[in-house]
Amino acid sequence: MSELPPGWMISRVGDAFDMQLGKMLSKEASAGVEQRCYLTNKNVQWNRLDFDAINFMSFDSAEREKFRLVRGDLLVTEGGEVGRTAMWEEERGECYFQKSLHRLRSRGEIDPRFMLHYMHYAARRRMFTDSVGQTSIAHLPQDKFAKHLIMHPVDLAVQRRIVAAIDSVAEVARGIEASIAKLRVTRSAVIDSLLGSFDWSNRLSDVLEGPIRNGFSPVESASWTGVQMLGLGCLTPEGFRADQLKYAPPSISPRHSAVLVDGDLLMSRANTRELVGLVGVYRGVGTPCIYPDLMMRLRPSRKSSAPFLAATLMATRARREIRSMAQGTSESMVKISAGAVKRIRIPLPGLEEQERILTASRIATERIESEITEMAKLRALKQGLVDDLLSGRVAVAAAGG
Protein backbone atom coordinates (compact mmCIF):
# COMPACT_ATOMS: atom_id res chain seq x y z
CA MET A 1 0.00 0.00 0.00
CA SER A 2 1.49 3.33 -1.08
CA GLU A 3 1.75 6.46 1.05
CA LEU A 4 -1.64 7.97 1.83
CA PRO A 5 -2.57 11.14 -0.04
CA PRO A 6 -4.05 13.97 2.07
CA GLY A 7 -7.67 13.26 3.01
CA TRP A 8 -7.39 9.51 2.36
CA MET A 9 -7.55 6.54 4.73
CA ILE A 10 -7.18 2.76 4.67
CA SER A 11 -10.07 0.42 5.52
CA ARG A 12 -10.52 -3.33 5.58
CA VAL A 13 -13.25 -4.71 3.33
CA GLY A 14 -14.80 -6.48 6.32
CA ASP A 15 -14.97 -3.23 8.30
CA ALA A 16 -16.41 -1.09 5.51
CA PHE A 17 -18.96 -3.63 4.24
CA ASP A 18 -21.36 -6.21 5.59
CA MET A 19 -20.17 -9.37 3.84
CA GLN A 20 -22.32 -12.39 3.04
CA LEU A 21 -21.76 -15.50 0.94
CA GLY A 22 -24.85 -16.71 -0.90
CA LYS A 23 -26.96 -19.80 -0.32
CA MET A 24 -25.51 -23.19 -1.19
CA LEU A 25 -27.36 -25.03 -3.94
CA SER A 26 -28.79 -28.42 -3.00
CA LYS A 27 -31.24 -30.99 -4.33
CA GLU A 28 -33.68 -30.00 -1.63
CA ALA A 29 -33.45 -26.31 -2.55
CA SER A 30 -33.85 -27.06 -6.25
CA ALA A 31 -36.99 -29.10 -5.66
CA GLY A 32 -38.47 -27.21 -2.71
CA VAL A 33 -41.34 -24.77 -2.47
CA GLU A 34 -40.98 -20.96 -2.37
CA GLN A 35 -38.87 -20.95 -5.55
CA ARG A 36 -37.07 -17.66 -6.15
CA CYS A 37 -34.63 -16.52 -8.82
CA TYR A 38 -30.97 -16.27 -7.83
CA LEU A 39 -27.71 -15.14 -9.43
CA THR A 40 -24.57 -17.23 -9.86
CA ASN A 41 -20.95 -16.58 -10.78
CA LYS A 42 -21.86 -16.67 -14.48
CA ASN A 43 -24.41 -13.89 -14.10
CA VAL A 44 -21.81 -11.49 -12.67
CA GLN A 45 -19.68 -9.81 -15.34
CA TRP A 46 -17.49 -6.75 -14.95
CA ASN A 47 -19.73 -3.81 -14.04
CA ARG A 48 -22.88 -5.54 -15.31
CA LEU A 49 -25.24 -8.40 -14.60
CA ASP A 50 -26.12 -10.90 -17.33
CA PHE A 51 -29.74 -12.06 -17.08
CA ASP A 52 -29.74 -14.42 -20.09
CA ALA A 53 -29.81 -17.49 -17.83
CA ILE A 54 -31.60 -17.18 -14.49
CA ASN A 55 -31.92 -20.12 -12.09
CA PHE A 56 -34.43 -20.82 -9.34
CA MET A 57 -34.33 -22.53 -5.96
CA SER A 58 -36.32 -22.35 -2.74
CA PHE A 59 -35.69 -19.81 0.01
CA ASP A 60 -37.60 -19.95 3.29
CA SER A 61 -38.56 -16.73 5.10
CA ALA A 62 -35.31 -16.54 7.11
CA GLU A 63 -33.22 -17.15 3.97
CA ARG A 64 -35.16 -14.52 2.05
CA GLU A 65 -34.26 -12.01 4.75
CA LYS A 66 -30.61 -13.09 4.68
CA PHE A 67 -29.96 -13.46 0.94
CA ARG A 68 -32.29 -10.96 -0.72
CA LEU A 69 -30.50 -8.31 -2.79
CA VAL A 70 -31.18 -4.61 -2.31
CA ARG A 71 -30.17 -1.66 -4.49
CA GLY A 72 -26.48 -0.84 -4.15
CA ASP A 73 -25.38 -4.35 -3.16
CA LEU A 74 -22.15 -5.45 -4.82
CA LEU A 75 -21.76 -9.03 -6.01
CA VAL A 76 -18.18 -10.31 -6.18
CA THR A 77 -17.16 -13.64 -7.71
CA GLU A 78 -15.59 -15.97 -5.18
CA GLY A 79 -14.19 -18.44 -7.72
CA GLY A 80 -13.09 -18.58 -11.35
CA GLU A 81 -12.05 -15.03 -12.28
CA VAL A 82 -11.93 -13.96 -8.65
CA GLY A 83 -12.99 -10.44 -7.81
CA ARG A 84 -15.22 -9.83 -10.84
CA THR A 85 -17.83 -7.37 -9.57
CA ALA A 86 -21.21 -5.96 -10.53
CA MET A 87 -23.81 -3.90 -8.70
CA TRP A 88 -27.43 -4.87 -8.10
CA GLU A 89 -29.60 -1.94 -9.13
CA GLU A 90 -32.98 -3.67 -8.98
CA GLU A 91 -32.96 -4.44 -12.70
CA ARG A 92 -35.38 -7.25 -11.86
CA GLY A 93 -37.82 -7.84 -9.06
CA GLU A 94 -37.03 -9.94 -6.03
CA CYS A 95 -33.69 -11.74 -6.45
CA TYR A 96 -31.16 -13.69 -4.38
CA PHE A 97 -27.63 -15.07 -4.83
CA GLN A 98 -25.72 -18.35 -4.64
CA LYS A 99 -22.71 -19.28 -2.51
CA SER A 100 -20.30 -18.69 -5.41
CA LEU A 101 -20.76 -14.95 -4.77
CA HIS A 102 -19.80 -12.51 -2.02
CA ARG A 103 -22.34 -9.80 -1.34
CA LEU A 104 -20.90 -6.50 -0.10
CA ARG A 105 -23.33 -4.02 1.48
CA SER A 106 -21.76 -0.68 2.34
CA ARG A 107 -21.84 0.52 5.94
CA GLY A 108 -21.61 4.10 4.71
CA GLU A 109 -17.84 4.58 4.75
CA ILE A 110 -17.25 3.68 1.09
CA ASP A 111 -19.61 4.51 -1.77
CA PRO A 112 -20.66 1.28 -3.56
CA ARG A 113 -19.80 2.66 -7.01
CA PHE A 114 -16.36 3.72 -5.78
CA MET A 115 -15.86 0.12 -4.60
CA LEU A 116 -17.15 -1.18 -7.94
CA HIS A 117 -14.43 0.72 -9.82
CA TYR A 118 -11.87 -0.16 -7.17
CA MET A 119 -12.50 -3.91 -7.62
CA HIS A 120 -11.71 -3.74 -11.34
CA TYR A 121 -8.61 -1.66 -10.59
CA ALA A 122 -7.47 -4.10 -7.89
CA ALA A 123 -8.09 -7.21 -10.01
CA ARG A 124 -6.22 -5.72 -12.97
CA ARG A 125 -3.26 -4.98 -10.70
CA ARG A 126 -3.45 -8.53 -9.26
CA MET A 127 -3.99 -7.26 -5.72
CA PHE A 128 -5.96 -10.37 -4.79
CA THR A 129 -3.18 -12.82 -5.73
CA ASP A 130 -2.01 -13.30 -2.14
CA SER A 131 -5.58 -13.80 -0.93
CA VAL A 132 -6.59 -16.35 -3.53
CA GLY A 133 -6.77 -19.88 -2.18
CA GLN A 134 -5.62 -22.54 -4.60
CA THR A 135 -7.33 -25.93 -4.45
CA SER A 136 -8.76 -27.32 -7.68
CA ILE A 137 -9.57 -23.77 -8.88
CA ALA A 138 -8.67 -20.30 -7.68
CA HIS A 139 -11.05 -18.89 -5.11
CA LEU A 140 -11.26 -15.90 -2.77
CA PRO A 141 -12.25 -17.02 0.75
CA GLN A 142 -14.39 -14.61 2.73
CA ASP A 143 -11.99 -14.42 5.68
CA LYS A 144 -9.10 -13.35 3.45
CA PHE A 145 -11.25 -11.01 1.38
CA ALA A 146 -12.45 -9.33 4.58
CA LYS A 147 -8.83 -8.46 5.49
CA HIS A 148 -8.10 -6.85 2.11
CA LEU A 149 -7.05 -3.20 2.53
CA ILE A 150 -8.66 -0.42 0.49
CA MET A 151 -7.23 3.06 0.19
CA HIS A 152 -9.99 5.64 -0.29
CA PRO A 153 -10.89 9.29 0.36
CA VAL A 154 -12.47 9.87 3.75
CA ASP A 155 -15.03 12.25 2.26
CA LEU A 156 -17.85 10.47 0.44
CA ALA A 157 -18.34 13.54 -1.77
CA VAL A 158 -14.77 13.14 -3.06
CA GLN A 159 -15.40 9.44 -3.72
CA ARG A 160 -18.48 10.34 -5.73
CA ARG A 161 -16.61 12.95 -7.76
CA ILE A 162 -14.03 10.28 -8.63
CA VAL A 163 -16.86 7.95 -9.65
CA ALA A 164 -18.44 10.68 -11.78
CA ALA A 165 -15.14 11.36 -13.59
CA ILE A 166 -14.65 7.67 -14.39
CA ASP A 167 -18.29 7.18 -15.36
CA SER A 168 -18.20 10.14 -17.76
CA VAL A 169 -15.45 8.45 -19.77
CA ALA A 170 -17.31 5.14 -19.60
CA GLU A 171 -20.44 6.85 -20.97
CA VAL A 172 -18.52 8.04 -24.02
CA ALA A 173 -17.17 4.49 -24.46
CA ARG A 174 -20.71 3.09 -24.36
CA GLY A 175 -21.70 5.55 -27.07
CA ILE A 176 -18.87 4.36 -29.30
CA GLU A 177 -19.77 0.71 -28.60
CA ALA A 178 -23.37 1.43 -29.62
CA SER A 179 -22.13 3.13 -32.79
CA ILE A 180 -19.95 0.12 -33.65
CA ALA A 181 -22.88 -2.24 -33.09
CA LYS A 182 -25.12 -0.16 -35.38
CA LEU A 183 -22.46 0.02 -38.08
CA ARG A 184 -22.04 -3.75 -37.98
CA VAL A 185 -25.80 -4.22 -38.38
CA THR A 186 -25.81 -1.76 -41.29
CA ARG A 187 -22.87 -3.50 -42.95
CA SER A 188 -24.58 -6.88 -42.62
CA ALA A 189 -27.78 -5.48 -44.07
CA VAL A 190 -25.92 -4.02 -47.06
CA ILE A 191 -24.03 -7.26 -47.77
CA ASP A 192 -27.14 -9.38 -47.25
CA SER A 193 -29.06 -7.18 -49.69
CA LEU A 194 -26.33 -7.30 -52.36
CA LEU A 195 -25.90 -11.07 -52.06
CA GLY A 196 -29.59 -11.88 -51.71
CA SER A 197 -30.37 -11.89 -55.42
CA PHE A 198 -27.75 -14.53 -56.28
CA ASP A 199 -28.05 -18.29 -56.35
CA TRP A 200 -26.76 -19.80 -53.09
CA SER A 201 -26.64 -23.41 -54.33
CA ASN A 202 -22.82 -23.46 -54.76
CA ARG A 203 -20.68 -25.15 -52.14
CA LEU A 204 -17.57 -23.58 -50.66
CA SER A 205 -15.56 -26.56 -51.88
CA ASP A 206 -16.36 -25.46 -55.47
CA VAL A 207 -14.12 -22.40 -55.13
CA LEU A 208 -11.24 -23.78 -53.07
CA GLU A 209 -7.85 -24.86 -54.34
CA GLY A 210 -6.41 -27.84 -52.49
CA PRO A 211 -7.49 -29.17 -49.10
CA ILE A 212 -8.56 -27.19 -46.04
CA ARG A 213 -5.73 -27.48 -43.52
CA ASN A 214 -5.92 -27.14 -39.75
CA GLY A 215 -3.18 -25.15 -38.05
CA PHE A 216 -0.20 -26.21 -36.02
CA SER A 217 -0.17 -26.48 -32.23
CA PRO A 218 3.34 -25.99 -30.93
CA VAL A 219 4.35 -24.67 -27.54
CA GLU A 220 5.37 -21.08 -28.08
CA SER A 221 9.01 -20.07 -27.68
CA ALA A 222 10.19 -17.55 -25.11
CA SER A 223 12.63 -16.00 -27.59
CA TRP A 224 12.69 -15.04 -31.26
CA THR A 225 13.13 -18.03 -33.58
CA GLY A 226 12.55 -16.41 -36.96
CA VAL A 227 8.90 -17.48 -37.28
CA GLN A 228 5.83 -15.89 -35.69
CA MET A 229 2.61 -17.61 -34.62
CA LEU A 230 -0.84 -16.02 -34.71
CA GLY A 231 -3.28 -16.03 -31.81
CA LEU A 232 -7.00 -16.74 -32.25
CA GLY A 233 -7.75 -13.10 -31.46
CA CYS A 234 -6.40 -12.04 -34.86
CA LEU A 235 -9.78 -13.03 -36.35
CA THR A 236 -12.36 -10.36 -35.57
CA PRO A 237 -15.81 -9.43 -36.94
CA GLU A 238 -13.92 -6.95 -39.15
CA GLY A 239 -11.57 -9.61 -40.52
CA PHE A 240 -7.87 -10.29 -39.98
CA ARG A 241 -5.85 -8.17 -37.58
CA ALA A 242 -2.18 -8.88 -36.84
CA ASP A 243 -2.69 -9.46 -33.15
CA GLN A 244 -1.57 -11.78 -30.34
CA LEU A 245 1.64 -12.67 -32.18
CA LYS A 246 3.91 -15.17 -30.43
CA TYR A 247 7.27 -16.75 -31.19
CA ALA A 248 7.05 -20.16 -32.84
CA PRO A 249 9.40 -22.88 -31.53
CA PRO A 250 12.79 -23.51 -33.20
CA SER A 251 11.43 -26.68 -34.81
CA ILE A 252 9.30 -24.52 -37.14
CA SER A 253 11.24 -23.31 -40.16
CA PRO A 254 10.19 -20.53 -42.57
CA ARG A 255 9.36 -23.30 -45.08
CA HIS A 256 7.02 -25.21 -42.78
CA SER A 257 3.73 -26.29 -44.37
CA ALA A 258 1.74 -24.11 -41.96
CA VAL A 259 3.54 -20.90 -43.00
CA LEU A 260 0.99 -18.49 -44.47
CA VAL A 261 1.11 -16.53 -47.71
CA ASP A 262 -0.70 -13.28 -48.50
CA GLY A 263 -4.29 -13.95 -49.53
CA ASP A 264 -4.79 -17.10 -47.47
CA LEU A 265 -8.26 -17.22 -45.94
CA LEU A 266 -8.24 -18.08 -42.23
CA MET A 267 -11.26 -19.36 -40.30
CA SER A 268 -11.61 -20.05 -36.58
CA ARG A 269 -12.60 -23.69 -36.20
CA ALA A 270 -13.07 -23.59 -32.42
CA ASN A 271 -14.58 -20.79 -30.35
CA THR A 272 -17.86 -19.79 -28.74
CA ARG A 273 -20.92 -20.49 -30.89
CA GLU A 274 -21.20 -16.78 -31.58
CA LEU A 275 -17.59 -16.41 -32.74
CA VAL A 276 -16.79 -19.78 -34.31
CA GLY A 277 -16.23 -19.49 -38.05
CA LEU A 278 -14.95 -15.91 -38.02
CA VAL A 279 -12.86 -15.35 -41.14
CA GLY A 280 -10.13 -13.03 -42.31
CA VAL A 281 -7.73 -12.64 -45.21
CA TYR A 282 -4.13 -13.00 -44.05
CA ARG A 283 -1.81 -10.16 -44.91
CA GLY A 284 1.92 -10.52 -44.22
CA VAL A 285 3.17 -9.33 -40.84
CA GLY A 286 6.75 -8.82 -42.03
CA THR A 287 8.12 -12.22 -41.02
CA PRO A 288 7.18 -15.84 -41.76
CA CYS A 289 4.04 -16.65 -39.80
CA ILE A 290 2.12 -19.82 -38.93
CA TYR A 291 -1.42 -20.23 -37.63
CA PRO A 292 -2.64 -22.25 -34.59
CA ASP A 293 -4.71 -25.41 -34.61
CA LEU A 294 -7.78 -23.44 -33.53
CA MET A 295 -7.86 -22.12 -37.11
CA MET A 296 -8.08 -23.63 -40.55
CA ARG A 297 -6.57 -22.31 -43.78
CA LEU A 298 -8.52 -22.11 -47.04
CA ARG A 299 -7.00 -21.15 -50.40
CA PRO A 300 -9.51 -19.80 -52.95
CA SER A 301 -9.29 -20.76 -56.60
CA ARG A 302 -9.51 -18.25 -59.46
CA LYS A 303 -13.30 -18.42 -59.34
CA SER A 304 -13.45 -16.19 -56.29
CA SER A 305 -11.27 -13.73 -54.41
CA ALA A 306 -10.40 -14.33 -50.76
CA PRO A 307 -11.89 -10.96 -49.67
CA PHE A 308 -15.20 -11.81 -51.37
CA LEU A 309 -15.33 -15.21 -49.68
CA ALA A 310 -14.58 -13.55 -46.34
CA ALA A 311 -17.43 -11.06 -46.85
CA THR A 312 -19.80 -13.85 -47.94
CA LEU A 313 -18.94 -16.09 -44.99
CA MET A 314 -19.72 -13.19 -42.63
CA ALA A 315 -23.13 -12.60 -44.25
CA THR A 316 -26.15 -13.43 -42.08
CA ARG A 317 -27.15 -16.48 -44.12
CA ALA A 318 -23.68 -18.05 -44.01
CA ARG A 319 -23.16 -17.23 -40.31
CA ARG A 320 -26.45 -18.93 -39.49
CA GLU A 321 -25.35 -22.06 -41.34
CA ILE A 322 -21.92 -22.06 -39.68
CA ARG A 323 -23.38 -21.74 -36.19
CA SER A 324 -25.84 -24.57 -36.88
CA MET A 325 -23.06 -26.96 -37.94
CA ALA A 326 -20.87 -26.23 -34.90
CA GLN A 327 -20.58 -29.18 -32.53
CA GLY A 328 -19.96 -29.15 -28.78
CA THR A 329 -21.59 -29.68 -25.40
CA SER A 330 -20.72 -26.20 -24.10
CA GLU A 331 -21.71 -22.90 -25.73
CA SER A 332 -18.33 -21.53 -24.59
CA MET A 333 -16.43 -23.91 -26.90
CA VAL A 334 -17.78 -25.46 -30.08
CA LYS A 335 -15.96 -26.72 -33.16
CA ILE A 336 -16.55 -27.00 -36.88
CA SER A 337 -14.87 -29.54 -39.12
CA ALA A 338 -13.22 -29.05 -42.49
CA GLY A 339 -15.75 -31.46 -43.99
CA ALA A 340 -18.65 -29.35 -42.76
CA VAL A 341 -17.03 -26.12 -43.93
CA LYS A 342 -16.70 -27.49 -47.47
CA ARG A 343 -20.49 -27.90 -47.58
CA ILE A 344 -21.28 -24.27 -46.71
CA ARG A 345 -23.51 -22.79 -49.42
CA ILE A 346 -22.35 -19.60 -51.08
CA PRO A 347 -23.28 -17.38 -54.07
CA LEU A 348 -20.82 -17.12 -56.94
CA PRO A 349 -21.25 -13.93 -58.99
CA GLY A 350 -18.65 -12.90 -61.57
CA LEU A 351 -15.39 -11.33 -60.42
CA GLU A 352 -16.50 -7.80 -61.39
CA GLU A 353 -19.70 -8.18 -59.39
CA GLN A 354 -17.68 -9.57 -56.48
CA GLU A 355 -15.54 -6.41 -56.49
CA ARG A 356 -18.63 -4.17 -56.48
CA ILE A 357 -19.97 -5.98 -53.42
CA LEU A 358 -16.55 -5.77 -51.76
CA THR A 359 -16.42 -2.01 -52.24
CA ALA A 360 -19.63 -1.60 -50.25
CA SER A 361 -18.32 -3.91 -47.53
CA ARG A 362 -14.96 -2.13 -47.41
CA ILE A 363 -16.51 1.31 -46.89
CA ALA A 364 -18.57 0.08 -43.93
CA THR A 365 -15.62 -1.82 -42.44
CA GLU A 366 -13.36 1.23 -42.62
CA ARG A 367 -15.90 3.23 -40.63
CA ILE A 368 -16.09 0.48 -38.04
CA GLU A 369 -12.29 0.23 -37.82
CA SER A 370 -12.12 3.99 -37.25
CA GLU A 371 -14.55 3.69 -34.33
CA ILE A 372 -12.61 0.72 -32.91
CA THR A 373 -9.41 2.78 -33.02
CA GLU A 374 -11.13 5.55 -31.08
CA MET A 375 -12.43 3.01 -28.59
CA ALA A 376 -8.90 1.67 -27.98
CA LYS A 377 -7.64 5.22 -27.32
CA LEU A 378 -10.54 5.87 -24.95
CA ARG A 379 -9.94 2.64 -23.02
CA ALA A 380 -6.29 3.54 -22.57
CA LEU A 381 -7.35 7.00 -21.36
CA LYS A 382 -9.85 5.48 -18.93
CA GLN A 383 -7.31 3.00 -17.55
CA GLY A 384 -4.83 5.82 -16.92
CA LEU A 385 -7.56 7.94 -15.33
CA VAL A 386 -8.68 5.09 -13.06
CA ASP A 387 -5.10 4.37 -11.99
CA ASP A 388 -4.47 8.03 -11.19
CA LEU A 389 -7.74 8.66 -9.34
CA LEU A 390 -8.01 5.43 -7.35
CA SER A 391 -4.38 5.57 -6.25
CA GLY A 392 -4.77 9.22 -5.20
CA ARG A 393 -1.86 10.27 -7.46
CA VAL A 394 -4.13 12.86 -9.07
CA ALA A 395 -6.82 14.79 -7.24
CA VAL A 396 -10.25 14.55 -8.81
CA ALA A 397 -10.46 18.34 -9.31
CA ALA A 398 -7.17 18.28 -11.26
CA ALA A 399 -8.60 15.49 -13.44
CA GLY A 400 -11.57 17.66 -14.33
CA GLY A 401 -14.01 16.17 -11.81
N, C-alpha and C positions, 0 to 999 in steps of 0.2 A: 504494500500500500504506500503510495507516494505521500509527500508532505501535504498537509491539509491547506487548501487555499483559505483565505479569510472568509468567515461566515459559513464554513463547511464543518461537518462532523462525520464520525464513523458510527454506524449502527450494525448490529447483527440482524440477519433476516428474521430470526425467531423472536427478537425483541420488537421489531417494527411491524411485524405481521402476525396475525393468527394463522397458524399453519394446520392444514388438515389433509391427510391422504384420503382418497375416495373409497367407496365401498368395494369389497372384494366380490368378484363374480362367482356364482356357484350354481349348481343345478337347481337347488331350491329357489334361489332368487330368480332364475330364468323362467321357472315354471309357476312361481307363486302369484298371489293376487296383488292388487295395488301396483300394477305395472306402470312404470314411469320411464321417460326417455333419459338416457345418460350419455355423457361424452367419454371417449377413450383417448388414448395417446394419438391415434390416427386422426382424430377430429381437430387436434390442436396443431396448427401450423404457425409459422412466425407471424405474429401480429394479426392473426385472423383465425376464425373458426370455420371448419369445413363441415357443412351439414348434409353432404351427399349421402352419407350412410349413418343413420341414427339407430342405436340399439335400445332395447327395453329390458328392464328387470324390475322386480318388486322392491318397494321400500315401505317399511312400516312407518307409523307416525313419528317415532323417535328418530328413525333414519332420515325421514324427510326433513326434520328439523336440523339434523346434523350435516347432511350432504346437499341440501338445496343451494343452488347458486343464486347470488344476488348481484345487481349491477355493480361493476367495479371490481369484482373478484378476478384474480389472475389465476390462470391454469398453467402449470409448469410440468413438462414431461419429466417423469422420474426415470424412464429407461429409454433405450434407443438413442436418439439424438438428444442427450440430456440437456435440460435447460430451455428447450423450445417453449415459448410463452405466447399466450393470447389472452385477451380480456373478454370476460362475459359482459355483454352490454344489453342483455335481455332481447337478443335477436329473435328468440323463440319464447314460448310460454314457460311453464314450469320445467326445470331441467336439473339433472344431478350429474355426478361424475364418478368414474371408476378409480380403483386403487392405483392404476398406472399414472395417476396425476396428483400433483401437489396443488392444493388451493391456498392462495395467499390472500388474506383479507386485511387491508391496511388498518392499523390502529391510529392513523391520523398523523404520523410522523413523516411518512413518505407518500407522495401522491402516486396512485396506482399507475398512471400513464408514465410517470418518471421511471418507475420500476420496470415497466414494460420495455422501455427503450434501454434501460440499464441491462436487462437480461440478455438482449441481443448483443450489446456491447461486450458484456462479460463472457458470453459463449464464444464470440468471435476471437476474443483475446485469450481463450482457453483458461479462464480463471477457475473453472470448476474441475480441472484435471485432477487436482489433489484430493478433491472431495468425492470423485467418482469411484464407487466400489466396482470391482471387477470379478464377476463370477462367470456365468456363461455369456452374459452381455453386460455392457456398461450400464450402471444405474446410479442415481443420486439419492442416497438414503436421507430420510428426513432429518435425522440427528446431525448429520454433517452439513446439510443444506442450511439448517437453522443457525449454525455457527459462522456461515459465510458473512464476511464484512462488506458493507456497502458504504462508499463515500458519497455524501450528498449535501446539498445546501440545507442549512437549518430552516430557513424561511421557505414555507410552502409556496409563496408567491414567486420566488426565484425558481423553484423547481418547475412551476407551471409555465414560466416564461421560457425556460429551456425546452420544455415539451412543445410549446407553441412554435419555437424556432425550428425544431426538428420536423414537426408535423407540416409546417409550411412548405418545406422542401419535398416531403413525402407526397403532399397534395399535387405539386407540379409533376412529380414522377407518375402518379396515378393518371394524370391527364395525358401524359405521353403514352403510357401503356394502353389507355383507351383508344388513342389515336392509332397506335400500331395495330390493335385488334380490328378497328374499323377498316384500315387500309388492307389488311389481310383478307377480310371478308369481301371488300370491293375487288381486290385482285382475283380472288377465286371466282367471283361472279362474272368478271370479264372473261377469264379463261374458259369457264364453263360455257358461257354464251358462244364464244368463238369456236369451241370444239363440238358444241352440241349438234351442229348440222351434219357432222361427218359420220361415216359408218364406223362403229366400234367393234366390228366382228374380227378384226385382226388380233393376233396374239403377239405378245412382246417378243417371243422367240423368233417371229418372222423378220424382225429388224435387228437381230443381234448377230455379231460375228464371233464365232467360237463359243466355248462354254462359259457359263457364269461361274466365277471362282470365289470361294470364301477366302477371307484374309488369313493372316498368319498370327500366331499367338505366342510370341516370345516374351520372356521376362525382360523388361526394359533395362538398359545399361545406365550406370550412374555417370558415365563419362561419354564424350563424343566419340563415335565409332565410324563416322562417315555416312551413316544412313539414319534418316529420321523415321519416326513411326507416328501415325495419326492417332488421335483419340476420338471416341464416338461423338464427342461434342462438336466436331467439325462439320457435322451434318445438321443443319438448322432448317426451319420452315422457309428461309430465304435461299437455301442451297448450301454450297460448300463454302466453308470459312476455314482458313489455315489456323487451327486452334488446337490446344492441348497436345502440342508436339512433344514427343519424347525421343530419347536416344534408343535406337535399335541395338541389339547385342552384336558383338563382334562376328558372330557366325553368319550374319546377314551381309552379303556383299551387294554392291550397287547393281549387280546383274541378277539378283535373286528374282524368282518368278513373280513375287508379290510386289515388286517395285512398279510404281504407277507411272503412266505417261499422260501428258496433257490430253484432255478430252475423254479420259476414262469416266464412266458413270459409276458412282458409288451409291450403295443403298444400305441402310441399317437393317440387318436381318434379325436383331434382337434388341428389344427396348420395351417401354410401356406400350399398351395397345394404341394409345393416342399417337405415339412417336415412331413406332416401328414402321419401316418402309420409307422413312425420309430419304430423299435423294439429293445429290449434288454433283456437279461436273468438276472433276479434279483439275486444278490449275497448279503448275509447278511452284514449289515453295523455295526453290533455289538450290536444293540438294536432293539426292535420291531419297525417295520416300516410300514406305510400305504402309499397308492398311491392316487394321486388327481383324481378328476372326469374328467380331461382332458386326462386320460389314461384308458385303459381297461386291465384286467388281463386274460390271457389264460393259461390253464394247460394242457400240452400235455399228451397223453396216452402213453402206452408202445410201440406204433407203431413208434414213432419218438421222438428224443431227442429235448429238447428246443433249444440248440445251433444250431442244424440243421435247425429247423423251422425258427430261427432268420436269418440264412444265406440265406435260401430260400426266405423269405419275403423281403430281401434286394436285391435279384436278379433283373435284369432289367425287366424281364417279369412280376414278381409279383408287382414291384413298379409301372409299367405302369397301371396295373389293379387297384391297390389301388388308384392312383391319379384319374383315370377315374370314380371311384365310389364315390369320395368325393363330398359332397354337400355344397353349400354356394354361396352367392351372391358376396362375396368379396374374391379375391385371397389371402388376408392377413389372412383369417380365414375360413377354411372349416372343415367339420366334416365327419366322417364315422361312420356307425352304426354297432352294433354287428351282426345284421342280414346279412349285406353286407359282413362283414369280414368272416363269416362262409362260404360264397360262393367262397372265393378266391381259385383259382386252384393252386395246388402244385404237385410236383413229390413225389413219395414215394419209394425210393430205400430201400434195406435192411439196417439194423443197421450198419453192417461193411462198406458198401459203404458210408453211411452217415458220418461215422467217417473219411474215406479217404478224402471226400470232405471238411469236417471241418478242417482237417489238413492244406490243401492248403489255406483255408480262414484265419486260425489262423496265419499262417506265414506272410501273407500280412498285416493283421490287426496289428500285433506286430510292423512291420516296420512303419506303419502309426502312431501308438501310440507313437513310439519313436520320430518321427518328430513333433508331436503335443506337446510333452513334451519340446522339444527344442524351439518350437515357444512360449510357455508360458514363458520360461526363458527369451527369447529375448524381449518379450513384457514388462516384468517387468523391464528389463534393459533399454529399450527405455523410459518407463515412468519415471524412475529415472533420466535418462539423460535429458529428456525434462524439468522436474521440476528443475533440477540444472541449466541448461543453460538459460531457459527463466525467471528464478527468479534472475539470476546474481550471485547465490551462488558459482558457479564454472565458472571460465573463460574458454572460448572455447579452448585456447591453452592447458590448464591443462587437458581438457577432450579429448585431442588428435586431436583437429580440426586444 
